[in-house]
Amino acid sequence: MERGRYNSFEGSLWSRGILPIDSIAILRRERGDQYLQMDETQRLDWDAVREKVRTQGMRNSNVMAIAPTATIANITGVSQSIEPTYQNLYVKSNLSGEFTVVNPYLVRDLKAAGLWDKVMVNDLKYYDGSLQEIDRVPEALKALYATAFEVEPRWLVEAGSRRQKWLDQAQSLNLYIKGASGKKLDVTYKMAWLSGLKTTYYLRALGATSTEKDAASQGFLHYLAEDRRNNEVALLRTHARLYDEALEEAQAILKDILGGV
């Protein structure tokens, strides 16, 4: 090895030829069988790798993690690493600007089915990028392009567990829960712990109900915006009045000082 082992290699799991997949057995012994439900299937012969790591050493103590890639994915036009599709059509805002994100594979398949038109675009906007309420979309496409909130959290956790057994570090796993409640959160996070996940990242939650998108709600939102503007104008006028009063008081004090000189 050109630059040698890392300083604390001796005594580490690596020095004993223990790979991440092998560390599951250690975790199981510490917790007990009933507190770890993790698939340990492996189809390749890792003995040669174990022996090489044990005898040759490792230059780095930490090797692999799965990082968050949402912003980079939006810029480059690809999916977000291990993330399910958030929505098939939405606008994302961050420090880099605003990005209109559309699922190009969905567009391709809708065009192939003769379903991509202005009506479909408006339907996707109305239903926040979801296909589930659009009657003319085939069930196969609805299942294929289910959004993050339409996938049961247990499948996200299970997929994370299958990845975790190969990682010496952790992964940036977001959890998406529709109709979030205390019970659902409790079950989901316990399930993540039982599945051997080292950590999770953001929790994305949707309430059990959503605002109706009709003329009344749009009118109400317009009223709120107008009311906010009126409050801001009133606040600015108050600040201006206080400033004028303070300026007059300062001028009076200055006049008295100069008059007494």
LOTOR-328588 format. One record per atom (N, C-alpha, C): residue in one letter; residue number from 1; x, z, y. Coordinates in Angstrom, 1 decimal, m for minus. Layout:
<rs>
A:NUM:X:Z:Y
...
</rs>
This chain:
<rs>
M:1:0.8:0.0:m1.2
M:1:0.0:0.0:0.0
M:1:0.9:0.0:1.2
E:2:0.7:m1.0:2.1
E:2:1.6:m1.2:3.2
E:2:1.8:0.0:4.2
R:3:0.7:0.7:4.5
R:3:0.8:1.8:5.5
R:3:0.5:3.1:4.8
G:4:0.4:3.2:3.5
G:4:0.3:4.4:2.8
G:4:m1.1:5.0:2.8
R:5:m1.3:6.1:2.1
R:5:m2.6:6.8:2.0
R:5:m2.9:7.6:3.3
Y:6:m4.2:7.9:3.4
Y:6:m4.5:8.7:4.6
Y:6:m4.0:10.1:4.2
N:7:m3.8:11.0:5.2
N:7:m3.0:12.2:5.1
N:7:m3.7:13.2:4.1
S:8:m5.0:13.3:4.1
S:8:m5.6:14.3:3.2
S:8:m6.2:13.7:2.0
F:9:m5.6:12.6:1.5
F:9:m6.1:11.9:0.3
F:9:m6.1:12.8:m0.9
E:10:m5.0:13.6:m1.1
E:10:m4.9:14.5:m2.3
E:10:m5.9:15.6:m2.2
G:11:m6.7:15.7:m3.3
G:11:m7.7:16.7:m3.4
G:11:m9.1:16.1:m3.0
S:12:m9.1:14.9:m2.5
S:12:m10.4:14.3:m2.2
S:12:m11.1:13.7:m3.4
L:13:m12.3:13.3:m3.3
L:13:m13.0:12.7:m4.4
L:13:m12.3:11.4:m4.8
W:14:m11.8:10.7:m3.8
W:14:m11.1:9.4:m4.1
W:14:m9.9:9.7:m5.1
S:15:m9.2:10.8:m4.8
S:15:m7.9:11.1:m5.5
S:15:m8.2:11.4:m7.0
R:16:m9.5:11.7:m7.3
R:16:m9.9:12.0:m8.6
R:16:m10.6:10.8:m9.3
G:17:m10.5:9.7:m8.6
G:17:m11.2:8.5:m9.1
G:17:m12.7:8.5:m9.1
I:18:m13.2:9.3:m8.2
I:18:m14.7:9.5:m8.1
I:18:m15.2:8.5:m7.0
L:19:m16.0:7.5:m7.4
L:19:m16.6:6.6:m6.4
L:19:m17.9:7.1:m6.0
P:20:m18.5:6.6:m4.9
P:20:m19.8:7.0:m4.4
P:20:m20.9:7.1:m5.5
I:21:m20.9:6.1:m6.4
I:21:m21.9:6.1:m7.5
I:21:m21.7:7.3:m8.4
D:22:m20.4:7.8:m8.6
D:22:m20.1:8.9:m9.4
D:22:m20.5:10.3:m8.8
S:23:m20.5:10.3:m7.4
S:23:m20.8:11.5:m6.7
S:23:m22.2:12.0:m6.9
I:24:m23.1:11.1:m7.4
I:24:m24.5:11.4:m7.6
I:24:m24.6:12.5:m8.6
A:25:m23.7:12.4:m9.7
A:25:m23.7:13.5:m10.7
A:25:m23.4:14.8:m10.2
I:26:m22.4:14.9:m9.2
I:26:m22.0:16.1:m8.6
I:26:m23.2:16.7:m7.8
L:27:m23.9:15.8:m7.0
L:27:m25.0:16.3:m6.3
L:27:m26.1:16.8:m7.2
R:28:m26.3:16.1:m8.3
R:28:m27.4:16.5:m9.2
R:28:m27.1:17.9:m9.8
R:29:m25.8:18.2:m10.1
R:29:m25.4:19.5:m10.6
R:29:m25.7:20.6:m9.6
E:30:m25.4:20.3:m8.3
E:30:m25.5:21.3:m7.3
E:30:m27.0:21.6:m7.0
R:31:m27.8:20.5:m7.0
R:31:m29.2:20.7:m6.6
R:31:m30.1:21.1:m7.8
G:32:m29.8:20.5:m9.0
G:32:m30.7:20.6:m10.1
G:32:m31.5:19.3:m10.3
D:33:m31.7:19.0:m11.6
D:33:m32.4:17.7:m11.9
D:33:m33.7:17.5:m11.1
Q:34:m34.5:18.6:m11.0
Q:34:m35.8:18.4:m10.4
Q:34:m35.7:18.1:m8.9
Y:35:m34.6:18.2:m8.2
Y:35:m34.4:18.0:m6.8
Y:35:m33.6:16.8:m6.4
L:36:m33.5:15.9:m7.4
L:36:m32.9:14.6:m7.1
L:36:m33.5:13.5:m8.0
Q:37:m34.1:12.6:m7.3
Q:37:m34.7:11.4:m8.0
Q:37:m34.1:10.2:m7.5
M:38:m33.0:9.8:m8.1
M:38:m32.1:8.7:m7.6
M:38:m31.7:7.8:m8.8
D:39:m31.9:6.5:m8.6
D:39:m31.5:5.6:m9.7
D:39:m30.0:5.5:m9.7
E:40:m29.4:5.6:m10.9
E:40:m28.0:5.5:m11.1
E:40:m27.5:4.3:m11.9
T:41:m28.4:3.3:m12.0
T:41:m28.1:2.1:m12.7
T:41:m26.9:1.4:m12.1
Q:42:m25.9:1.0:m13.0
Q:42:m24.8:0.1:m12.6
Q:42:m24.5:m0.9:m13.7
R:43:m24.3:m2.1:m13.3
R:43:m24.1:m3.2:m14.3
R:43:m22.7:m3.7:m14.4
L:44:m21.8:m3.2:m13.6
L:44:m20.4:m3.7:m13.7
L:44:m19.5:m2.6:m14.2
D:45:m18.3:m3.0:m14.7
D:45:m17.3:m2.1:m15.2
D:45:m16.5:m1.6:m14.0
W:46:m16.6:m0.4:m13.5
W:46:m15.9:0.1:m12.4
W:46:m14.7:0.9:m12.7
D:47:m14.4:1.0:m14.0
D:47:m13.2:1.8:m14.4
D:47:m11.9:1.4:m13.8
A:48:m11.7:0.1:m13.8
A:48:m10.5:m0.5:m13.2
A:48:m10.3:m0.1:m11.7
V:49:m11.4:m0.1:m11.0
V:49:m11.4:0.3:m9.6
V:49:m11.1:1.8:m9.5
R:50:m11.8:2.6:m10.3
R:50:m11.5:4.0:m10.3
R:50:m10.0:4.3:m10.5
E:51:m9.4:3.7:m11.5
E:51:m8.0:3.9:m11.8
E:51:m7.1:3.5:m10.6
K:52:m7.4:2.4:m10.0
K:52:m6.6:1.9:m8.9
K:52:m6.7:2.8:m7.7
V:53:m7.9:3.3:m7.4
V:53:m8.0:4.2:m6.3
V:53:m7.3:5.5:m6.6
R:54:m7.4:6.0:m7.8
R:54:m6.8:7.3:m8.1
R:54:m5.3:7.2:m8.1
T:55:m4.7:6.1:m8.5
T:55:m3.2:6.0:m8.6
T:55:m2.6:5.4:m7.4
Q:56:m3.3:4.5:m6.7
Q:56:m2.7:3.8:m5.5
Q:56:m3.1:4.5:m4.3
G:57:m4.3:5.1:m4.2
G:57:m4.7:5.8:m3.0
G:57:m5.6:5.0:m2.1
M:58:m6.0:5.5:m1.0
M:58:m6.9:4.9:0.0
M:58:m6.2:5.0:1.3
R:59:m6.2:3.9:2.1
R:59:m5.7:4.0:3.4
R:59:m6.7:4.7:4.4
N:60:m8.0:4.5:4.1
N:60:m9.0:5.1:5.0
N:60:m9.9:6.0:4.1
S:61:m10.2:7.2:4.7
S:61:m11.0:8.1:4.0
S:61:m12.5:7.7:4.0
N:62:m12.9:7.0:5.0
N:62:m14.3:6.5:5.1
N:62:m14.3:5.0:5.0
V:63:m15.2:4.5:4.2
V:63:m15.1:3.1:3.9
V:63:m16.3:2.3:4.3
M:64:m17.5:2.8:4.0
M:64:m18.7:1.9:4.2
M:64:m19.9:2.8:4.8
A:65:m20.5:2.2:5.8
A:65:m21.8:2.7:6.3
A:65:m22.6:1.5:6.8
I:66:m23.9:1.7:6.9
I:66:m24.7:0.7:7.4
I:66:m25.2:1.1:8.8
A:67:m24.8:0.4:9.9
A:67:m25.0:0.8:11.2
A:67:m26.3:0.1:11.8
P:68:m26.8:0.6:12.9
P:68:m28.0:m0.1:13.5
P:68:m27.6:m1.4:14.2
T:69:m28.4:m2.4:14.0
T:69:m28.0:m3.7:14.5
T:69:m29.1:m4.4:15.2
A:70:m30.1:m3.7:15.7
A:70:m31.3:m4.3:16.3
A:70:m31.0:m5.2:17.5
T:71:m30.3:m4.7:18.5
T:71:m30.0:m5.4:19.7
T:71:m29.2:m6.7:19.4
I:72:m28.1:m6.5:18.6
I:72:m27.3:m7.6:18.2
I:72:m28.1:m8.7:17.4
A:73:m29.0:m8.2:16.6
A:73:m29.9:m9.1:15.8
A:73:m30.7:m9.9:16.7
N:74:m31.3:m9.3:17.8
N:74:m32.2:m10.0:18.7
N:74:m31.4:m11.1:19.5
I:75:m30.2:m10.7:19.9
I:75:m29.3:m11.7:20.6
I:75:m29.0:m12.9:19.8
T:76:m28.6:m12.6:18.5
T:76:m28.1:m13.7:17.7
T:76:m29.2:m14.4:16.9
G:77:m30.4:m13.9:16.9
G:77:m31.6:m14.5:16.3
G:77:m31.6:m14.3:14.8
V:78:m31.2:m13.2:14.3
V:78:m31.3:m12.9:12.9
V:78:m32.0:m11.6:12.7
S:79:m32.3:m11.3:11.4
S:79:m33.1:m10.0:11.1
S:79:m32.2:m8.8:11.3
Q:80:m32.8:m7.6:11.3
Q:80:m32.1:m6.4:11.7
Q:80:m31.5:m5.7:10.4
S:81:m30.5:m6.3:9.8
S:81:m29.8:m5.7:8.7
S:81:m30.8:m5.2:7.6
I:82:m30.9:m3.9:7.4
I:82:m31.8:m3.4:6.3
I:82:m33.2:m3.2:6.8
E:83:m33.5:m3.5:8.1
E:83:m34.8:m3.2:8.6
E:83:m35.8:m4.2:8.1
P:84:m37.0:m3.8:7.9
P:84:m38.1:m4.7:7.7
P:84:m38.5:m5.3:9.0
T:85:m39.2:m6.4:9.0
T:85:m39.6:m7.1:10.3
T:85:m40.5:m6.2:11.1
Y:86:m40.1:m5.9:12.3
Y:86:m40.8:m4.9:13.2
Y:86:m42.2:m5.5:13.5
Q:87:m42.2:m6.7:14.1
Q:87:m43.4:m7.4:14.3
Q:87:m43.0:m8.9:14.3
N:88:m44.0:m9.7:14.0
N:88:m43.7:m11.2:13.9
N:88:m43.6:m11.8:15.3
L:89:m44.1:m11.1:16.3
L:89:m44.1:m11.6:17.7
L:89:m44.1:m10.4:18.7
Y:90:m43.1:m10.2:19.4
Y:90:m43.1:m9.1:20.4
Y:90:m42.0:m9.3:21.4
V:91:m42.1:m8.5:22.5
V:91:m41.0:m8.6:23.6
V:91:m40.3:m7.3:23.5
K:92:m39.0:m7.3:23.4
K:92:m38.1:m6.2:23.3
K:92:m37.3:m6.0:24.6
S:93:m37.3:m4.8:25.2
S:93:m36.6:m4.6:26.5
S:93:m35.5:m3.5:26.2
N:94:m34.3:m3.8:26.7
N:94:m33.3:m2.8:26.7
N:94:m32.3:m3.1:27.9
L:95:m31.1:m2.4:27.9
L:95:m30.2:m2.6:29.0
L:95:m29.7:m4.0:29.1
S:96:m29.7:m4.8:28.1
S:96:m29.2:m6.1:28.1
S:96:m30.3:m7.1:28.6
G:97:m31.5:m6.7:28.8
G:97:m32.6:m7.5:29.3
G:97:m33.8:m7.5:28.4
E:98:m34.6:m8.6:28.6
E:98:m35.8:m8.7:27.8
E:98:m35.7:m9.9:26.8
F:99:m36.1:m9.7:25.6
F:99:m36.0:m10.7:24.6
F:99:m37.4:m10.9:23.9
T:100:m37.8:m12.2:23.9
T:100:m39.1:m12.5:23.2
T:100:m38.6:m12.8:21.8
V:101:m39.1:m12.0:20.8
V:101:m38.7:m12.0:19.5
V:101:m39.8:m12.6:18.6
V:102:m39.6:m13.7:18.0
V:102:m40.5:m14.4:17.1
V:102:m39.9:m14.6:15.7
N:103:m40.7:m14.5:14.7
N:103:m40.2:m14.7:13.3
N:103:m40.2:m16.2:13.0
P:104:m39.0:m16.8:13.0
P:104:m38.9:m18.3:12.8
P:104:m39.4:m18.7:11.5
Y:105:m39.2:m17.8:10.4
Y:105:m39.6:m18.2:9.1
Y:105:m41.2:m18.2:9.0
L:106:m41.8:m17.3:9.7
L:106:m43.3:m17.3:9.7
L:106:m43.8:m18.6:10.4
V:107:m43.2:m18.9:11.5
V:107:m43.5:m20.2:12.2
V:107:m43.4:m21.4:11.3
R:108:m42.3:m21.4:10.6
R:108:m42.0:m22.6:9.7
R:108:m43.1:m22.7:8.6
D:109:m43.5:m21.5:8.0
D:109:m44.5:m21.5:6.9
D:109:m45.9:m21.8:7.5
L:110:m46.2:m21.3:8.7
L:110:m47.5:m21.6:9.3
L:110:m47.6:m23.1:9.6
K:111:m46.5:m23.7:10.1
K:111:m46.5:m25.1:10.4
K:111:m46.7:m25.9:9.1
A:112:m46.1:m25.5:8.0
A:112:m46.2:m26.2:6.7
A:112:m47.6:m26.1:6.2
A:113:m48.3:m25.0:6.5
A:113:m49.7:m24.8:6.1
A:113:m50.7:m25.4:7.1
G:114:m50.2:m26.0:8.2
G:114:m51.1:m26.6:9.2
G:114:m51.8:m25.6:10.0
L:115:m51.3:m24.4:10.1
L:115:m51.9:m23.3:10.8
L:115:m51.3:m22.9:12.1
W:116:m50.2:m23.5:12.5
W:116:m49.5:m23.2:13.7
W:116:m50.1:m23.9:14.9
D:117:m50.8:m23.2:15.8
D:117:m51.4:m23.9:16.9
D:117:m51.6:m22.8:18.0
K:118:m52.2:m23.2:19.1
K:118:m52.3:m22.2:20.3
K:118:m53.2:m21.0:19.9
V:119:m54.2:m21.3:19.0
V:119:m55.1:m20.2:18.6
V:119:m54.3:m19.2:17.8
M:120:m53.4:m19.7:16.9
M:120:m52.6:m18.8:16.1
M:120:m51.7:m17.9:17.0
V:121:m51.1:m18.6:18.0
V:121:m50.2:m17.8:18.9
V:121:m51.0:m16.7:19.6
N:122:m52.2:m17.1:20.0
N:122:m53.0:m16.0:20.7
N:122:m53.4:m14.9:19.8
D:123:m53.7:m15.3:18.5
D:123:m54.1:m14.3:17.5
D:123:m52.9:m13.4:17.3
L:124:m51.8:m13.9:17.2
L:124:m50.6:m13.1:16.9
L:124:m50.3:m12.1:18.1
K:125:m50.5:m12.6:19.3
K:125:m50.4:m11.8:20.5
K:125:m51.4:m10.7:20.5
Y:126:m52.7:m11.0:20.1
Y:126:m53.8:m10.1:20.2
Y:126:m53.6:m9.0:19.1
Y:127:m53.1:m9.3:17.9
Y:127:m52.9:m8.4:16.9
Y:127:m51.5:m7.8:16.8
D:128:m50.7:m7.9:17.9
D:128:m49.4:m7.4:18.0
D:128:m48.5:m7.9:16.9
G:129:m48.6:m9.2:16.6
G:129:m47.6:m9.8:15.6
G:129:m48.0:m9.6:14.2
S:130:m49.2:m9.0:13.9
S:130:m49.6:m8.8:12.5
S:130:m50.5:m9.9:12.0
L:131:m50.4:m10.3:10.8
L:131:m51.3:m11.3:10.2
L:131:m52.5:m10.8:9.5
Q:132:m52.5:m9.5:9.3
Q:132:m53.5:m8.9:8.4
Q:132:m55.0:m9.1:8.8
E:133:m55.2:m9.2:10.1
E:133:m56.6:m9.4:10.5
E:133:m57.0:m10.8:10.8
I:134:m56.1:m11.8:10.6
I:134:m56.3:m13.2:10.9
I:134:m56.9:m13.8:9.6
D:135:m58.1:m14.1:9.6
D:135:m58.8:m14.5:8.3
D:135:m58.3:m15.8:7.7
R:136:m57.8:m16.8:8.5
R:136:m57.5:m18.1:8.0
R:136:m56.0:m18.1:7.4
V:137:m55.3:m17.0:7.5
V:137:m54.0:m16.9:6.9
V:137:m54.1:m16.6:5.5
P:138:m53.5:m17.3:4.5
P:138:m53.5:m17.0:3.1
P:138:m53.0:m15.6:2.8
E:139:m53.5:m15.0:1.8
E:139:m53.1:m13.6:1.4
E:139:m51.6:m13.6:1.0
A:140:m51.1:m14.7:0.4
A:140:m49.6:m14.7:0.1
A:140:m48.8:m14.6:1.3
L:141:m49.1:m15.3:2.4
L:141:m48.4:m15.2:3.6
L:141:m48.5:m13.8:4.3
K:142:m49.7:m13.2:4.2
K:142:m49.9:m11.9:4.7
K:142:m49.0:m10.9:4.0
A:143:m48.9:m11.0:2.7
A:143:m48.0:m10.1:1.9
A:143:m46.5:m10.3:2.2
L:144:m46.1:m11.6:2.4
L:144:m44.8:m12.0:2.6
L:144:m44.3:m11.5:4.0
Y:145:m45.2:m11.6:5.0
Y:145:m44.8:m11.3:6.3
Y:145:m45.4:m10.0:6.8
A:146:m45.6:m9.1:5.9
A:146:m46.1:m7.8:6.4
A:146:m45.1:m7.1:7.3
T:147:m45.5:m6.5:8.4
T:147:m44.6:m5.9:9.3
T:147:m44.2:m4.5:8.9
A:148:m43.3:m3.9:9.6
A:148:m42.7:m2.6:9.2
A:148:m43.7:m1.6:9.0
F:149:m44.7:m1.5:9.9
F:149:m45.8:m0.5:9.8
F:149:m46.8:m0.8:8.6
E:150:m46.7:m2.0:8.1
E:150:m47.6:m2.4:7.0
E:150:m46.9:m2.2:5.6
V:151:m45.7:m1.8:5.6
V:151:m45.0:m1.5:4.4
V:151:m45.0:0.0:4.1
E:152:m45.4:0.5:3.0
E:152:m45.5:1.9:2.7
E:152:m44.1:2.5:2.9
P:153:m44.0:3.7:3.6
P:153:m42.7:4.3:3.8
P:153:m41.9:4.6:2.5
R:154:m42.7:4.8:1.4
R:154:m42.0:5.2:0.1
R:154:m41.1:4.0:m0.3
W:155:m41.5:2.8:0.0
W:155:m40.7:1.6:m0.4
W:155:m39.4:1.5:0.4
L:156:m39.5:1.9:1.7
L:156:m38.4:1.9:2.6
L:156:m37.4:3.0:2.1
V:157:m37.9:4.1:1.7
V:157:m37.0:5.2:1.2
V:157:m36.4:4.8:m0.1
E:158:m37.2:4.2:m1.0
E:158:m36.6:3.8:m2.3
E:158:m35.5:2.8:m2.2
A:159:m35.8:1.8:m1.3
A:159:m34.7:0.8:m1.0
A:159:m33.5:1.5:m0.4
G:160:m33.7:2.4:0.5
G:160:m32.5:3.2:1.0
G:160:m31.8:3.9:m0.1
S:161:m32.5:4.5:m1.0
S:161:m31.9:5.3:m2.1
S:161:m31.0:4.3:m3.0
R:162:m31.5:3.1:m3.2
R:162:m30.8:2.2:m4.1
R:162:m29.5:1.7:m3.4
R:163:m29.5:1.7:m2.0
R:163:m28.3:1.3:m1.3
R:163:m27.3:2.5:m1.2
Q:164:m27.9:3.7:m1.0
Q:164:m27.1:4.9:m0.8
Q:164:m26.1:5.2:m1.9
K:165:m26.4:4.9:m3.1
K:165:m25.5:5.2:m4.2
K:165:m24.2:4.4:m4.2
W:166:m24.2:3.3:m3.4
W:166:m22.9:2.6:m3.2
W:166:m22.2:2.9:m2.0
L:167:m22.7:3.8:m1.1
L:167:m22.1:4.1:0.2
L:167:m21.5:5.4:0.2
D:168:m20.2:5.5:0.7
D:168:m19.6:6.8:0.8
D:168:m20.1:7.5:2.0
Q:169:m20.6:6.8:3.0
Q:169:m21.1:7.4:4.2
Q:169:m22.7:7.3:4.2
A:170:m23.3:7.0:5.3
A:170:m24.7:7.0:5.3
A:170:m25.2:5.6:5.9
Q:171:m26.5:5.5:6.2
Q:171:m27.0:4.3:6.6
Q:171:m28.0:4.6:7.8
S:172:m28.1:3.6:8.7
S:172:m29.1:3.7:9.8
S:172:m30.4:3.3:9.3
L:173:m31.2:4.2:8.7
L:173:m32.5:3.8:8.1
L:173:m33.6:4.3:9.0
N:174:m34.3:3.4:9.6
N:174:m35.5:3.8:10.4
N:174:m36.7:3.9:9.5
L:175:m37.6:4.9:9.8
L:175:m38.8:5.1:9.1
L:175:m40.0:4.7:9.9
Y:176:m40.9:3.9:9.4
Y:176:m42.1:3.4:10.1
Y:176:m43.3:4.0:9.5
I:177:m44.1:4.7:10.2
I:177:m45.3:5.4:9.7
I:177:m46.5:5.1:10.5
K:178:m47.5:4.5:9.9
K:178:m48.7:4.1:10.6
K:178:m49.7:5.2:10.4
G:179:m50.4:5.6:11.5
G:179:m51.3:6.8:11.4
G:179:m50.6:8.1:11.1
A:180:m49.5:8.3:11.9
A:180:m48.7:9.4:11.6
A:180:m49.4:10.8:11.7
S:181:m49.1:11.7:10.9
S:181:m49.6:13.0:10.9
S:181:m48.5:14.0:10.4
G:182:m48.8:15.3:10.6
G:182:m47.8:16.2:10.1
G:182:m47.6:16.2:8.6
K:183:m48.6:15.9:7.9
K:183:m48.5:15.9:6.4
K:183:m47.7:14.6:6.0
K:184:m48.0:13.5:6.6
K:184:m47.2:12.3:6.3
K:184:m45.7:12.4:6.6
L:185:m45.4:13.0:7.7
L:185:m44.0:13.2:8.1
L:185:m43.4:14.2:7.1
D:186:m44.1:15.2:6.7
D:186:m43.5:16.2:5.8
D:186:m43.2:15.5:4.4
V:187:m44.2:14.7:3.9
V:187:m44.0:14.1:2.6
V:187:m42.9:13.1:2.7
T:188:m42.8:12.3:3.8
T:188:m41.8:11.2:3.9
T:188:m40.4:11.8:4.0
Y:189:m40.2:12.8:4.7
Y:189:m38.8:13.4:4.9
Y:189:m38.4:14.1:3.6
K:190:m39.3:14.8:3.0
K:190:m39.0:15.4:1.7
K:190:m38.7:14.3:0.6
M:191:m39.4:13.2:0.7
M:191:m39.1:12.1:m0.3
M:191:m37.7:11.6:0.0
A:192:m37.3:11.4:1.3
A:192:m36.0:10.9:1.6
A:192:m34.9:11.9:1.1
W:193:m35.1:13.2:1.2
W:193:m34.2:14.1:0.7
W:193:m34.1:14.1:m0.8
L:194:m35.2:14.0:m1.5
L:194:m35.2:14.0:m3.0
L:194:m34.6:12.7:m3.5
S:195:m34.7:11.6:m2.7
S:195:m34.1:10.3:m3.1
S:195:m32.6:10.2:m2.8
G:196:m32.0:11.3:m2.3
G:196:m30.6:11.3:m2.1
G:196:m30.1:10.7:m0.8
L:197:m30.9:10.4:0.1
L:197:m30.5:9.9:1.4
L:197:m29.7:10.9:2.2
K:198:m28.6:10.6:2.8
K:198:m27.8:11.5:3.5
K:198:m28.4:11.8:4.9
T:199:m29.0:10.7:5.5
T:199:m29.7:10.9:6.8
T:199:m30.7:9.8:7.0
T:200:m31.4:9.9:8.0
T:200:m32.3:8.8:8.5
T:200:m32.0:8.6:10.0
Y:201:m32.5:7.5:10.5
Y:201:m32.3:7.2:12.0
Y:201:m33.5:7.5:12.7
Y:202:m34.1:6.5:13.4
Y:202:m35.3:6.7:14.2
Y:202:m36.5:6.9:13.3
L:203:m37.5:7.6:13.9
L:203:m38.8:7.6:13.3
L:203:m39.7:6.8:14.2
R:204:m40.3:5.8:13.7
R:204:m41.2:4.9:14.5
R:204:m42.6:5.2:14.0
A:205:m43.5:5.7:14.9
A:205:m44.8:6.1:14.5
A:205:m45.9:5.4:15.3
L:206:m47.0:5.1:14.7
L:206:m48.2:4.6:15.4
L:206:m49.3:5.6:15.2
G:207:m50.1:5.8:16.2
G:207:m51.2:6.8:16.1
G:207:m52.3:6.2:15.2
A:208:m53.2:7.1:14.8
A:208:m54.3:6.7:13.9
A:208:m55.2:5.7:14.5
T:209:m55.3:5.8:15.8
T:209:m56.2:4.9:16.5
T:209:m55.5:4.1:17.6
S:210:m56.0:2.9:18.0
S:210:m55.3:2.1:19.0
S:210:m56.3:1.7:20.0
T:211:m55.9:1.4:21.3
T:211:m56.8:1.0:22.3
T:211:m57.4:m0.3:22.1
E:212:m58.7:m0.4:22.3
E:212:m59.4:m1.7:22.1
E:212:m59.0:m2.6:23.2
K:213:m58.7:m3.9:22.8
K:213:m58.3:m4.9:23.8
K:213:m59.5:m5.7:24.3
D:214:m60.3:m5.1:25.1
D:214:m61.4:m5.8:25.7
D:214:m61.4:m5.8:27.2
A:215:m62.4:m6.4:27.8
A:215:m62.4:m6.4:29.3
A:215:m62.4:m5.0:29.9
A:216:m63.2:m4.1:29.3
A:216:m63.3:m2.8:29.8
A:216:m61.9:m2.1:29.8
S:217:m61.2:m2.2:28.7
S:217:m59.9:m1.5:28.7
S:217:m58.9:m2.1:29.7
Q:218:m59.0:m3.5:29.8
Q:218:m58.1:m4.1:30.8
Q:218:m58.5:m3.7:32.2
G:219:m59.8:m3.6:32.5
G:219:m60.2:m3.1:33.8
G:219:m59.7:m1.7:34.1
F:220:m59.8:m0.8:33.0
F:220:m59.3:0.5:33.2
F:220:m57.8:0.6:33.5
L:221:m57.0:m0.2:32.7
L:221:m55.6:m0.3:33.0
L:221:m55.3:m0.8:34.4
H:222:m56.1:m1.7:34.9
H:222:m55.9:m2.2:36.2
H:222:m56.2:m1.1:37.2
Y:223:m57.3:m0.3:36.9
Y:223:m57.6:0.8:37.8
Y:223:m56.5:1.8:37.9
L:224:m55.9:2.1:36.7
L:224:m54.8:3.1:36.7
L:224:m53.6:2.6:37.5
A:225:m53.3:1.3:37.4
A:225:m52.2:0.7:38.1
A:225:m52.5:0.8:39.6
E:226:m53.7:0.5:40.0
E:226:m54.1:0.5:41.4
E:226:m54.0:2.0:41.9
D:227:m54.5:2.9:41.1
D:227:m54.4:4.3:41.5
D:227:m53.0:4.8:41.7
R:228:m52.1:4.3:40.8
R:228:m50.7:4.7:40.9
R:228:m50.1:4.2:42.2
R:229:m50.4:2.9:42.5
R:229:m49.9:2.4:43.8
R:229:m50.4:3.1:45.0
N:230:m51.7:3.5:45.0
N:230:m52.2:4.3:46.1
N:230:m51.5:5.6:46.2
N:231:m51.2:6.3:45.1
N:231:m50.5:7.6:45.1
N:231:m49.1:7.4:45.7
E:232:m48.4:6.3:45.3
E:232:m47.1:6.0:45.8
E:232:m47.0:5.8:47.3
V:233:m48.0:5.0:47.8
V:233:m48.1:4.8:49.2
V:233:m48.4:6.1:50.0
A:234:m49.3:7.0:49.4
A:234:m49.5:8.2:50.1
A:234:m48.3:9.1:50.1
L:235:m47.5:9.1:49.0
L:235:m46.3:9.9:49.0
L:235:m45.2:9.4:50.0
L:236:m45.1:8.1:50.1
L:236:m44.2:7.5:51.1
L:236:m44.6:7.9:52.5
R:237:m45.9:7.9:52.8
R:237:m46.4:8.3:54.1
R:237:m46.1:9.7:54.4
T:238:m46.2:10.6:53.4
T:238:m45.9:12.0:53.6
T:238:m44.4:12.2:53.9
H:239:m43.6:11.5:53.1
H:239:m42.1:11.6:53.4
H:239:m41.8:11.1:54.8
A:240:m42.4:10.0:55.2
A:240:m42.2:9.5:56.6
A:240:m42.6:10.5:57.7
R:241:m43.7:11.1:57.5
R:241:m44.2:12.1:58.4
R:241:m43.2:13.3:58.5
L:242:m42.8:13.8:57.3
L:242:m41.9:14.9:57.3
L:242:m40.5:14.6:57.9
Y:243:m40.1:13.3:57.8
Y:243:m38.9:12.9:58.4
Y:243:m39.0:12.8:59.9
D:244:m40.1:12.3:60.4
D:244:m40.4:12.3:61.8
D:244:m40.4:13.7:62.4
E:245:m41.0:14.6:61.7
E:245:m41.1:16.0:62.2
E:245:m39.7:16.6:62.3
A:246:m38.9:16.4:61.2
A:246:m37.6:16.9:61.2
A:246:m36.7:16.3:62.3
L:247:m36.9:15.0:62.5
L:247:m36.1:14.4:63.6
L:247:m36.5:14.9:64.9
E:248:m37.8:15.1:65.2
E:248:m38.2:15.7:66.5
E:248:m37.6:17.1:66.7
E:249:m37.6:17.9:65.6
E:249:m37.1:19.3:65.7
E:249:m35.6:19.2:66.0
A:250:m34.9:18.3:65.3
A:250:m33.4:18.2:65.5
A:250:m33.1:17.8:67.0
Q:251:m33.9:16.8:67.5
Q:251:m33.7:16.4:68.9
Q:251:m33.9:17.5:69.9
A:252:m35.0:18.4:69.6
A:252:m35.2:19.5:70.5
A:252:m34.1:20.5:70.5
I:253:m33.6:20.8:69.3
I:253:m32.5:21.7:69.2
I:253:m31.2:21.2:69.9
L:254:m31.0:19.9:69.7
L:254:m29.8:19.2:70.4
L:254:m30.0:19.3:71.9
K:255:m31.2:19.1:72.4
K:255:m31.5:19.1:73.8
K:255:m31.2:20.5:74.4
D:256:m31.6:21.5:73.7
D:256:m31.4:22.9:74.1
D:256:m29.9:23.2:74.2
I:257:m29.2:22.7:73.2
I:257:m27.7:23.0:73.1
I:257:m27.0:22.3:74.3
L:258:m27.4:21.0:74.5
L:258:m26.8:20.3:75.6
L:258:m27.2:20.8:77.0
G:259:m28.4:21.3:77.1
G:259:m28.9:21.9:78.3
G:259:m28.2:23.1:78.7
G:260:m27.7:23.9:77.7
G:260:m27.0:25.2:77.9
G:260:m25.6:25.0:78.2
V:261:m25.0:23.8:78.1
V:261:m23.6:23.6:78.3
V:261:m23.3:23.5:79.8
</rs>
